[in-house]
Amino acid sequence: MPEITAIIIDSREPAWIQNLKFGGVPTTVSMLETGDILAVTSDNHTLVIERKTNDDFLNSLKDDRLFPQLARMAEIRNAQNNNGQPMTNWPYLIITDLFSSNHDGKIITNRGVTGWSFASVMGTLLSIQEMGVFVVFANGDLDFEKCIIRLGKRERIPEQGLLAPRPAKVLGPKCDFLAGIKGIEIEYSQKILDWSGHNVGDALIGLVDLEIAAPVPFGIRKNLRVLLGLQDDENFDKVTITKKEKSNGNQK
């Protein structure tokens, strides 16, 4: 049975986390790029652990911080799998409080009844595991240390190293911009960006030109034209402005 042989705790964690002993294994405190705790095991695996209370979880989900944070945790493991390497990186999200709901199906946390749907939060937890991060619940803060020790004792044989069904991909600022357009969102932002050769100007042309074979449904493009006030004979176009023209424009 493997054991944890070393622990690194993020320096931004509270004092009570930094003072945990983990059964006496060597423990250091340092600023980590991903996760709150790294645990190295005797079978040469690394556990990347993110700790959240149920309120922390909901707050980071609301602020759009949760999925980018967890995607970074899964990057090494997914890269190892894609390159045919042994998967030695194991990302875990440990939630230290259980989720419960009232009779209306709204999540209850330590601060009381929230506006979050229990069904929606359970769907989010499934999405997290589908992207390659494993979700574990601890029995409160006092069980957090023991939960990590239990994870360290798990056997990790190669046959169980499965590829995440939906590996996460951080889309970047260009996709983020296009995804903010009504009707495009994440579903079509990456497709239109790939189609345009990652040129946002060309992507915008493809979103409104009804005669271009762009990977966005005709109906969505018609709606965008109405939203933008484009007439039947009007389309977007890219204009090259010379330095001289820019200079003259600034003088006006």
C-alpha atoms as an extended CHARMM CRD file, in Angstrom:
* protein
*
       252  EXT
         1         1  MET       CA              0.0000000000        0.0000000000        0.0000000000  PROA      1               0.0000000000
         2         2  PRO       CA              1.4850000000        3.3970000000       -0.9600000000  PROA      2               0.0000000000
         3         3  GLU       CA              2.0150000000        6.1500000000        1.5860000000  PROA      3               0.0000000000
         4         4  ILE       CA              2.4630000000        9.9010000000        1.4070000000  PROA      4               0.0000000000
         5         5  THR       CA              6.1800000000       10.7200000000        1.6600000000  PROA      5               0.0000000000
         6         6  ALA       CA              6.1760000000       14.5250000000        1.3630000000  PROA      6               0.0000000000
         7         7  ILE       CA              3.7180000000       17.4270000000        1.5430000000  PROA      7               0.0000000000
         8         8  ILE       CA              3.8980000000       20.9660000000        0.1670000000  PROA      8               0.0000000000
         9         9  ILE       CA              1.2870000000       23.4320000000        1.4540000000  PROA      9               0.0000000000
        10        10  ASP       CA              0.4740000000       26.6750000000       -0.3330000000  PROA      10              0.0000000000
        11        11  SER       CA              1.6870000000       29.6830000000        1.6660000000  PROA      11              0.0000000000
        12        12  ARG       CA             -1.6760000000       31.4190000000        1.1720000000  PROA      12              0.0000000000
        13        13  GLU       CA             -3.5260000000       28.7320000000        3.1330000000  PROA      13              0.0000000000
        14        14  PRO       CA             -4.6620000000       29.6040000000        6.6820000000  PROA      14              0.0000000000
        15        15  ALA       CA             -2.4050000000       28.8280000000        9.6470000000  PROA      15              0.0000000000
        16        16  TRP       CA             -4.3850000000       25.7760000000       10.7490000000  PROA      16              0.0000000000
        17        17  ILE       CA             -3.7550000000       24.1510000000        7.3440000000  PROA      17              0.0000000000
        18        18  GLN       CA             -0.0610000000       25.0940000000        7.3500000000  PROA      18              0.0000000000
        19        19  ASN       CA              0.3260000000       23.4950000000       10.7940000000  PROA      19              0.0000000000
        20        20  LEU       CA             -1.0980000000       20.0880000000        9.8160000000  PROA      20              0.0000000000
        21        21  LYS       CA              1.3720000000       17.2040000000       10.3820000000  PROA      21              0.0000000000
        22        22  PHE       CA              0.0200000000       14.4840000000        8.0430000000  PROA      22              0.0000000000
        23        23  GLY       CA              1.3090000000       11.6790000000       10.2320000000  PROA      23              0.0000000000
        24        24  GLY       CA              4.7790000000       13.1740000000       10.5650000000  PROA      24              0.0000000000
        25        25  VAL       CA              5.8720000000       13.1790000000        6.9030000000  PROA      25              0.0000000000
        26        26  PRO       CA              8.2020000000       16.0200000000        5.7880000000  PROA      26              0.0000000000
        27        27  THR       CA              6.0520000000       19.1180000000        5.2100000000  PROA      27              0.0000000000
        28        28  THR       CA              7.0430000000       22.4500000000        3.6810000000  PROA      28              0.0000000000
        29        29  VAL       CA              5.1590000000       25.6830000000        2.9810000000  PROA      29              0.0000000000
        30        30  SER       CA              5.6300000000       27.4080000000       -0.3700000000  PROA      30              0.0000000000
        31        31  MET       CA              3.5770000000       29.3240000000       -2.9380000000  PROA      31              0.0000000000
        32        32  LEU       CA              2.0220000000       26.8450000000       -5.3760000000  PROA      32              0.0000000000
        33        33  GLU       CA              0.9780000000       27.5680000000       -8.9480000000  PROA      33              0.0000000000
        34        34  THR       CA             -1.9790000000       25.1790000000       -8.7560000000  PROA      34              0.0000000000
        35        35  GLY       CA             -3.8020000000       23.5750000000       -5.8540000000  PROA      35              0.0000000000
        36        36  ASP       CA             -3.6020000000       24.2020000000       -2.1220000000  PROA      36              0.0000000000
        37        37  ILE       CA             -1.5940000000       21.0840000000       -1.2770000000  PROA      37              0.0000000000
        38        38  LEU       CA              0.7660000000       18.7960000000       -3.1940000000  PROA      38              0.0000000000
        39        39  ALA       CA              1.2350000000       15.3020000000       -1.7660000000  PROA      39              0.0000000000
        40        40  VAL       CA              3.9980000000       13.0420000000       -3.1250000000  PROA      40              0.0000000000
        41        41  THR       CA              3.4380000000        9.3020000000       -2.6310000000  PROA      41              0.0000000000
        42        42  SER       CA              5.8150000000        6.3650000000       -2.2720000000  PROA      42              0.0000000000
        43        43  ASP       CA              4.6820000000        4.9800000000       -5.6580000000  PROA      43              0.0000000000
        44        44  ASN       CA              5.9000000000        8.1680000000       -7.4140000000  PROA      44              0.0000000000
        45        45  HSD       CA              2.5620000000        9.8970000000       -7.8640000000  PROA      45              0.0000000000
        46        46  THR       CA              1.6800000000       13.5080000000       -7.0700000000  PROA      46              0.0000000000
        47        47  LEU       CA             -1.7160000000       14.4440000000       -5.6420000000  PROA      47              0.0000000000
        48        48  VAL       CA             -2.7480000000       17.9980000000       -6.5060000000  PROA      48              0.0000000000
        49        49  ILE       CA             -5.3980000000       18.9870000000       -3.9800000000  PROA      49              0.0000000000
        50        50  GLU       CA             -7.7490000000       21.9700000000       -3.9670000000  PROA      50              0.0000000000
        51        51  ARG       CA             -9.6360000000       22.5850000000       -0.7070000000  PROA      51              0.0000000000
        52        52  LYS       CA            -13.0140000000       24.3030000000       -0.5890000000  PROA      52              0.0000000000
        53        53  THR       CA            -15.8880000000       24.6280000000        1.8250000000  PROA      53              0.0000000000
        54        54  ASN       CA            -19.2890000000       24.3960000000        0.1630000000  PROA      54              0.0000000000
        55        55  ASP       CA            -19.5980000000       28.2070000000        0.3900000000  PROA      55              0.0000000000
        56        56  ASP       CA            -16.1300000000       28.6280000000       -1.1760000000  PROA      56              0.0000000000
        57        57  PHE       CA            -17.1920000000       26.3030000000       -3.9710000000  PROA      57              0.0000000000
        58        58  LEU       CA            -20.3420000000       28.2880000000       -4.7670000000  PROA      58              0.0000000000
        59        59  ASN       CA            -18.5740000000       31.6500000000       -4.5580000000  PROA      59              0.0000000000
        60        60  SER       CA            -15.7890000000       30.6190000000       -6.9510000000  PROA      60              0.0000000000
        61        61  LEU       CA            -18.4070000000       29.1190000000       -9.2920000000  PROA      61              0.0000000000
        62        62  LYS       CA            -20.3470000000       32.3960000000       -9.2470000000  PROA      62              0.0000000000
        63        63  ASP       CA            -17.2100000000       34.4480000000       -9.9420000000  PROA      63              0.0000000000
        64        64  ASP       CA            -16.1980000000       32.2010000000      -12.9030000000  PROA      64              0.0000000000
        65        65  ARG       CA            -12.9620000000       31.2690000000      -11.0960000000  PROA      65              0.0000000000
        66        66  LEU       CA            -13.7370000000       27.6050000000      -10.4500000000  PROA      66              0.0000000000
        67        67  PHE       CA            -13.3820000000       25.9670000000      -13.8690000000  PROA      67              0.0000000000
        68        68  PRO       CA            -10.2110000000       27.8130000000      -14.9860000000  PROA      68              0.0000000000
        69        69  GLN       CA             -8.6700000000       26.9550000000      -11.6030000000  PROA      69              0.0000000000
        70        70  LEU       CA             -9.5200000000       23.2730000000      -11.8860000000  PROA      70              0.0000000000
        71        71  ALA       CA             -8.5740000000       23.1280000000      -15.5810000000  PROA      71              0.0000000000
        72        72  ARG       CA             -5.0250000000       24.1800000000      -14.6820000000  PROA      72              0.0000000000
        73        73  MET       CA             -4.9060000000       21.3570000000      -12.1330000000  PROA      73              0.0000000000
        74        74  ALA       CA             -5.8460000000       18.7950000000      -14.7980000000  PROA      74              0.0000000000
        75        75  GLU       CA             -3.4510000000       20.0660000000      -17.4990000000  PROA      75              0.0000000000
        76        76  ILE       CA             -0.4670000000       17.8870000000      -16.5390000000  PROA      76              0.0000000000
        77        77  ARG       CA             -2.5220000000       14.7060000000      -16.2130000000  PROA      77              0.0000000000
        78        78  ASN       CA             -4.2920000000       15.2370000000      -19.5400000000  PROA      78              0.0000000000
        79        79  ALA       CA             -0.9750000000       16.0440000000      -21.2600000000  PROA      79              0.0000000000
        80        80  GLN       CA              0.5680000000       12.8590000000      -19.8630000000  PROA      80              0.0000000000
        81        81  ASN       CA             -2.3290000000       10.8310000000      -21.2040000000  PROA      81              0.0000000000
        82        82  ASN       CA             -2.3000000000       12.5230000000      -24.6270000000  PROA      82              0.0000000000
        83        83  ASN       CA              1.4460000000       11.8780000000      -24.9730000000  PROA      83              0.0000000000
        84        84  GLY       CA              1.1530000000        8.2310000000      -23.9890000000  PROA      84              0.0000000000
        85        85  GLN       CA              3.0560000000        8.7800000000      -20.7420000000  PROA      85              0.0000000000
        86        86  PRO       CA              2.2340000000        7.1960000000      -17.3630000000  PROA      86              0.0000000000
        87        87  MET       CA             -0.2950000000        9.3610000000      -15.5580000000  PROA      87              0.0000000000
        88        88  THR       CA              1.4140000000       10.2870000000      -12.3060000000  PROA      88              0.0000000000
        89        89  ASN       CA             -0.4970000000       13.5060000000      -11.6160000000  PROA      89              0.0000000000
        90        90  TRP       CA             -3.8050000000       13.1860000000       -9.7330000000  PROA      90              0.0000000000
        91        91  PRO       CA             -5.9380000000       16.3340000000       -9.2690000000  PROA      91              0.0000000000
        92        92  TYR       CA             -8.5060000000       16.2530000000       -6.4640000000  PROA      92              0.0000000000
        93        93  LEU       CA            -11.1110000000       18.7460000000       -5.3270000000  PROA      93              0.0000000000
        94        94  ILE       CA            -11.8630000000       18.1400000000       -1.6450000000  PROA      94              0.0000000000
        95        95  ILE       CA            -15.0640000000       19.8060000000       -0.4320000000  PROA      95              0.0000000000
        96        96  THR       CA            -15.1460000000       19.8780000000        3.3500000000  PROA      96              0.0000000000
        97        97  ASP       CA            -18.9230000000       20.2440000000        3.7270000000  PROA      97              0.0000000000
        98        98  LEU       CA            -21.7480000000       18.2250000000        2.2400000000  PROA      98              0.0000000000
        99        99  PHE       CA            -24.4100000000       19.8500000000        0.0720000000  PROA      99              0.0000000000
       100       100  SER       CA            -28.0090000000       19.5440000000        1.2360000000  PROA      100             0.0000000000
       101       101  SER       CA            -31.2050000000       21.1960000000        0.0240000000  PROA      101             0.0000000000
       102       102  ASN       CA            -34.5250000000       22.4470000000        1.3430000000  PROA      102             0.0000000000
       103       103  HSD       CA            -37.9710000000       21.3840000000        0.0970000000  PROA      103             0.0000000000
       104       104  ASP       CA            -37.6750000000       23.8190000000       -2.8310000000  PROA      104             0.0000000000
       105       105  GLY       CA            -34.4690000000       22.1760000000       -4.0410000000  PROA      105             0.0000000000
       106       106  LYS       CA            -32.2410000000       25.0980000000       -2.9910000000  PROA      106             0.0000000000
       107       107  ILE       CA            -28.7670000000       24.4230000000       -1.6210000000  PROA      107             0.0000000000
       108       108  ILE       CA            -28.2270000000       24.8820000000        2.1210000000  PROA      108             0.0000000000
       109       109  THR       CA            -24.7270000000       25.7950000000        3.3430000000  PROA      109             0.0000000000
       110       110  ASN       CA            -23.3130000000       27.0010000000        6.6590000000  PROA      110             0.0000000000
       111       111  ARG       CA            -24.6420000000       30.4790000000        5.9010000000  PROA      111             0.0000000000
       112       112  GLY       CA            -28.1790000000       29.2020000000        5.3090000000  PROA      112             0.0000000000
       113       113  VAL       CA            -30.4170000000       28.7050000000        2.2870000000  PROA      113             0.0000000000
       114       114  THR       CA            -28.8630000000       29.9290000000       -0.9680000000  PROA      114             0.0000000000
       115       115  GLY       CA            -30.3410000000       30.6340000000       -4.3690000000  PROA      115             0.0000000000
       116       116  TRP       CA            -28.4200000000       27.7370000000       -5.9270000000  PROA      116             0.0000000000
       117       117  SER       CA            -30.3280000000       24.7850000000       -7.3330000000  PROA      117             0.0000000000
       118       118  PHE       CA            -29.2690000000       21.4240000000       -5.8680000000  PROA      118             0.0000000000
       119       119  ALA       CA            -29.6910000000       19.7640000000       -9.2860000000  PROA      119             0.0000000000
       120       120  SER       CA            -27.5440000000       22.4490000000      -10.9470000000  PROA      120             0.0000000000
       121       121  VAL       CA            -24.7190000000       22.0610000000       -8.4120000000  PROA      121             0.0000000000
       122       122  MET       CA            -24.7610000000       18.2710000000       -8.7610000000  PROA      122             0.0000000000
       123       123  GLY       CA            -24.4760000000       18.7180000000      -12.5380000000  PROA      123             0.0000000000
       124       124  THR       CA            -21.4870000000       20.9980000000      -11.9970000000  PROA      124             0.0000000000
       125       125  LEU       CA            -19.7780000000       18.3470000000       -9.8740000000  PROA      125             0.0000000000
       126       126  LEU       CA            -20.2470000000       15.8450000000      -12.7060000000  PROA      126             0.0000000000
       127       127  SER       CA            -18.7470000000       18.3050000000      -15.2110000000  PROA      127             0.0000000000
       128       128  ILE       CA            -15.7150000000       18.7410000000      -12.9560000000  PROA      128             0.0000000000
       129       129  GLN       CA            -15.0790000000       14.9970000000      -12.8610000000  PROA      129             0.0000000000
       130       130  GLU       CA            -15.6300000000       14.7120000000      -16.6220000000  PROA      130             0.0000000000
       131       131  MET       CA            -12.8370000000       17.2340000000      -17.1800000000  PROA      131             0.0000000000
       132       132  GLY       CA            -10.4260000000       15.0660000000      -15.1910000000  PROA      132             0.0000000000
       133       133  VAL       CA            -10.5880000000       16.4070000000      -11.6170000000  PROA      133             0.0000000000
       134       134  PHE       CA            -11.8110000000       13.9570000000       -8.9840000000  PROA      134             0.0000000000
       135       135  VAL       CA            -14.2950000000       15.2680000000       -6.4000000000  PROA      135             0.0000000000
       136       136  VAL       CA            -14.0530000000       14.0320000000       -2.8030000000  PROA      136             0.0000000000
       137       137  PHE       CA            -16.0600000000       15.0990000000        0.2460000000  PROA      137             0.0000000000
       138       138  ALA       CA            -14.4150000000       15.3150000000        3.6670000000  PROA      138             0.0000000000
       139       139  ASN       CA            -16.4390000000       15.0310000000        6.8650000000  PROA      139             0.0000000000
       140       140  GLY       CA            -15.7830000000       18.6280000000        7.9290000000  PROA      140             0.0000000000
       141       141  ASP       CA            -12.5210000000       20.5280000000        8.4960000000  PROA      141             0.0000000000
       142       142  LEU       CA            -11.3600000000       18.0490000000       11.1440000000  PROA      142             0.0000000000
       143       143  ASP       CA            -11.4620000000       15.2450000000        8.5650000000  PROA      143             0.0000000000
       144       144  PHE       CA             -9.5450000000       17.1680000000        5.8780000000  PROA      144             0.0000000000
       145       145  GLU       CA             -6.0950000000       15.9240000000        6.9180000000  PROA      145             0.0000000000
       146       146  LYS       CA             -7.3230000000       12.3420000000        7.2680000000  PROA      146             0.0000000000
       147       147  CYS       CA             -9.0010000000       12.5890000000        3.8500000000  PROA      147             0.0000000000
       148       148  ILE       CA             -5.6580000000       13.4060000000        2.2010000000  PROA      148             0.0000000000
       149       149  ILE       CA             -3.9490000000       10.5460000000        4.0320000000  PROA      149             0.0000000000
       150       150  ARG       CA             -6.6710000000        8.1830000000        2.7890000000  PROA      150             0.0000000000
       151       151  LEU       CA             -6.1450000000        9.3990000000       -0.7840000000  PROA      151             0.0000000000
       152       152  GLY       CA             -2.4100000000        8.7660000000       -0.4310000000  PROA      152             0.0000000000
       153       153  LYS       CA             -3.0470000000        5.1140000000        0.4480000000  PROA      153             0.0000000000
       154       154  ARG       CA             -5.0750000000        4.3910000000       -2.6850000000  PROA      154             0.0000000000
       155       155  GLU       CA             -3.6060000000        1.9950000000       -5.2590000000  PROA      155             0.0000000000
       156       156  ARG       CA             -3.1130000000        3.6470000000       -8.6450000000  PROA      156             0.0000000000
       157       157  ILE       CA             -2.5120000000        0.8670000000      -11.1540000000  PROA      157             0.0000000000
       158       158  PRO       CA             -2.0070000000        1.8310000000      -14.8330000000  PROA      158             0.0000000000
       159       159  GLU       CA             -5.1930000000        0.0770000000      -15.9590000000  PROA      159             0.0000000000
       160       160  GLN       CA             -7.2450000000        2.6220000000      -14.0330000000  PROA      160             0.0000000000
       161       161  GLY       CA             -5.5810000000        5.6210000000      -15.6590000000  PROA      161             0.0000000000
       162       162  LEU       CA             -8.5010000000        6.6140000000      -17.8600000000  PROA      162             0.0000000000
       163       163  LEU       CA             -8.6610000000        9.6270000000      -20.1460000000  PROA      163             0.0000000000
       164       164  ALA       CA            -11.1370000000       12.2430000000      -18.9850000000  PROA      164             0.0000000000
       165       165  PRO       CA            -14.2740000000       12.0040000000      -21.2080000000  PROA      165             0.0000000000
       166       166  ARG       CA            -14.1770000000       15.7680000000      -21.7320000000  PROA      166             0.0000000000
       167       167  PRO       CA            -10.6720000000       17.1760000000      -21.1620000000  PROA      167             0.0000000000
       168       168  ALA       CA            -10.8160000000       20.8540000000      -20.2500000000  PROA      168             0.0000000000
       169       169  LYS       CA             -9.2990000000       23.4860000000      -22.4880000000  PROA      169             0.0000000000
       170       170  VAL       CA             -8.7860000000       27.0940000000      -21.4580000000  PROA      170             0.0000000000
       171       171  LEU       CA            -10.0780000000       28.9960000000      -24.4940000000  PROA      171             0.0000000000
       172       172  GLY       CA             -8.1830000000       32.2810000000      -24.0870000000  PROA      172             0.0000000000
       173       173  PRO       CA             -9.1120000000       35.9750000000      -24.4940000000  PROA      173             0.0000000000
       174       174  LYS       CA            -10.1340000000       35.7480000000      -28.1770000000  PROA      174             0.0000000000
       175       175  CYS       CA            -12.6920000000       33.0250000000      -27.4910000000  PROA      175             0.0000000000
       176       176  ASP       CA            -13.7400000000       34.8430000000      -24.3320000000  PROA      176             0.0000000000
       177       177  PHE       CA            -14.5300000000       37.9460000000      -26.4430000000  PROA      177             0.0000000000
       178       178  LEU       CA            -16.4940000000       36.0300000000      -29.0720000000  PROA      178             0.0000000000
       179       179  ALA       CA            -18.3320000000       33.9580000000      -26.4460000000  PROA      179             0.0000000000
       180       180  GLY       CA            -19.7810000000       37.1780000000      -25.0520000000  PROA      180             0.0000000000
       181       181  ILE       CA            -21.7660000000       37.7690000000      -28.2570000000  PROA      181             0.0000000000
       182       182  LYS       CA            -25.4270000000       36.8060000000      -27.8960000000  PROA      182             0.0000000000
       183       183  GLY       CA            -26.0920000000       33.4280000000      -29.5060000000  PROA      183             0.0000000000
       184       184  ILE       CA            -22.4140000000       32.5520000000      -29.9850000000  PROA      184             0.0000000000
       185       185  GLU       CA            -21.2820000000       31.8120000000      -26.4390000000  PROA      185             0.0000000000
       186       186  ILE       CA            -18.8180000000       28.9740000000      -25.8190000000  PROA      186             0.0000000000
       187       187  GLU       CA            -20.5430000000       26.5550000000      -28.2070000000  PROA      187             0.0000000000
       188       188  TYR       CA            -19.5360000000       28.4270000000      -31.3740000000  PROA      188             0.0000000000
       189       189  SER       CA            -16.7270000000       30.7530000000      -30.2200000000  PROA      189             0.0000000000
       190       190  GLN       CA            -13.9540000000       28.1610000000      -30.6600000000  PROA      190             0.0000000000
       191       191  LYS       CA            -15.4200000000       26.9380000000      -33.9700000000  PROA      191             0.0000000000
       192       192  ILE       CA            -15.6030000000       30.3940000000      -35.5600000000  PROA      192             0.0000000000
       193       193  LEU       CA            -12.1520000000       31.2870000000      -34.2250000000  PROA      193             0.0000000000
       194       194  ASP       CA            -10.6200000000       28.1210000000      -35.7160000000  PROA      194             0.0000000000
       195       195  TRP       CA            -12.4390000000       28.8220000000      -38.9940000000  PROA      195             0.0000000000
       196       196  SER       CA            -10.9860000000       32.3450000000      -39.1200000000  PROA      196             0.0000000000
       197       197  GLY       CA             -7.4230000000       31.2280000000      -38.4520000000  PROA      197             0.0000000000
       198       198  HSD       CA             -7.6460000000       32.8210000000      -34.9960000000  PROA      198             0.0000000000
       199       199  ASN       CA             -8.2270000000       36.2550000000      -36.5410000000  PROA      199             0.0000000000
       200       200  VAL       CA            -10.9940000000       37.9620000000      -34.5800000000  PROA      200             0.0000000000
       201       201  GLY       CA            -11.7200000000       40.4320000000      -37.3790000000  PROA      201             0.0000000000
       202       202  ASP       CA            -12.3460000000       37.6230000000      -39.8730000000  PROA      202             0.0000000000
       203       203  ALA       CA            -14.3790000000       35.7730000000      -37.2380000000  PROA      203             0.0000000000
       204       204  LEU       CA            -16.7070000000       38.7860000000      -36.8690000000  PROA      204             0.0000000000
       205       205  ILE       CA            -17.1860000000       38.9130000000      -40.6400000000  PROA      205             0.0000000000
       206       206  GLY       CA            -18.1190000000       35.2150000000      -40.6360000000  PROA      206             0.0000000000
       207       207  LEU       CA            -20.7000000000       35.8180000000      -37.9120000000  PROA      207             0.0000000000
       208       208  VAL       CA            -22.8160000000       38.1870000000      -40.0090000000  PROA      208             0.0000000000
       209       209  ASP       CA            -22.1320000000       37.3620000000      -43.6870000000  PROA      209             0.0000000000
       210       210  LEU       CA            -24.9350000000       35.0600000000      -44.8520000000  PROA      210             0.0000000000
       211       211  GLU       CA            -23.0720000000       33.9790000000      -47.9880000000  PROA      211             0.0000000000
       212       212  ILE       CA            -19.9580000000       32.6680000000      -46.2390000000  PROA      212             0.0000000000
       213       213  ALA       CA            -19.7460000000       28.9820000000      -45.2840000000  PROA      213             0.0000000000
       214       214  ALA       CA            -18.9290000000       29.7230000000      -41.6390000000  PROA      214             0.0000000000
       215       215  PRO       CA            -19.5280000000       27.1780000000      -38.8390000000  PROA      215             0.0000000000
       216       216  VAL       CA            -22.3720000000       29.1870000000      -37.2770000000  PROA      216             0.0000000000
       217       217  PRO       CA            -26.0350000000       28.4090000000      -38.0310000000  PROA      217             0.0000000000
       218       218  PHE       CA            -27.7640000000       30.6400000000      -40.5700000000  PROA      218             0.0000000000
       219       219  GLY       CA            -30.4650000000       31.6020000000      -38.0570000000  PROA      219             0.0000000000
       220       220  ILE       CA            -27.9690000000       32.8500000000      -35.4880000000  PROA      220             0.0000000000
       221       221  ARG       CA            -26.2260000000       34.9690000000      -38.1280000000  PROA      221             0.0000000000
       222       222  LYS       CA            -29.5610000000       36.4860000000      -39.1960000000  PROA      222             0.0000000000
       223       223  ASN       CA            -30.3400000000       37.3700000000      -35.5850000000  PROA      223             0.0000000000
       224       224  LEU       CA            -26.9160000000       39.0040000000      -35.1740000000  PROA      224             0.0000000000
       225       225  ARG       CA            -27.5110000000       41.0970000000      -38.2900000000  PROA      225             0.0000000000
       226       226  VAL       CA            -30.7850000000       42.3680000000      -36.8500000000  PROA      226             0.0000000000
       227       227  LEU       CA            -29.1260000000       43.0520000000      -33.4950000000  PROA      227             0.0000000000
       228       228  LEU       CA            -26.3330000000       45.0370000000      -35.1890000000  PROA      228             0.0000000000
       229       229  GLY       CA            -28.7010000000       46.9100000000      -37.5380000000  PROA      229             0.0000000000
       230       230  LEU       CA            -27.1170000000       45.6180000000      -40.7630000000  PROA      230             0.0000000000
       231       231  GLN       CA            -29.1590000000       46.1210000000      -43.9330000000  PROA      231             0.0000000000
       232       232  ASP       CA            -29.4980000000       43.4020000000      -46.5950000000  PROA      232             0.0000000000
       233       233  ASP       CA            -26.6390000000       44.8340000000      -48.6590000000  PROA      233             0.0000000000
       234       234  GLU       CA            -24.3440000000       45.5130000000      -45.6920000000  PROA      234             0.0000000000
       235       235  ASN       CA            -21.6420000000       43.3560000000      -44.1470000000  PROA      235             0.0000000000
       236       236  PHE       CA            -18.5810000000       43.8110000000      -41.9730000000  PROA      236             0.0000000000
       237       237  ASP       CA            -15.2910000000       44.4020000000      -43.7420000000  PROA      237             0.0000000000
       238       238  LYS       CA            -11.7110000000       44.8540000000      -42.6020000000  PROA      238             0.0000000000
       239       239  VAL       CA            -10.0750000000       48.1570000000      -43.4590000000  PROA      239             0.0000000000
       240       240  THR       CA             -6.3000000000       48.6430000000      -43.5240000000  PROA      240             0.0000000000
       241       241  ILE       CA             -5.3450000000       52.1050000000      -42.2490000000  PROA      241             0.0000000000
       242       242  THR       CA             -1.8370000000       53.3990000000      -43.0370000000  PROA      242             0.0000000000
       243       243  LYS       CA              0.2720000000       55.2540000000      -40.5070000000  PROA      243             0.0000000000
       244       244  LYS       CA             -0.1930000000       58.4280000000      -42.5710000000  PROA      244             0.0000000000
       245       245  GLU       CA             -3.9740000000       58.0880000000      -42.4770000000  PROA      245             0.0000000000
       246       246  LYS       CA             -3.8720000000       57.5100000000      -38.7310000000  PROA      246             0.0000000000
       247       247  SER       CA             -1.7160000000       60.6130000000      -38.3160000000  PROA      247             0.0000000000
       248       248  ASN       CA             -4.0880000000       62.7490000000      -40.3940000000  PROA      248             0.0000000000
       249       249  GLY       CA             -7.0230000000       61.4400000000      -38.4300000000  PROA      249             0.0000000000
       250       250  ASN       CA             -5.4280000000       62.4170000000      -35.1460000000  PROA      250             0.0000000000
       251       251  GLN       CA             -4.8750000000       65.9730000000      -36.4320000000  PROA      251             0.0000000000
       252       252  LYS       CA             -8.5550000000       66.5460000000      -37.1710000000  PROA      252             0.0000000000
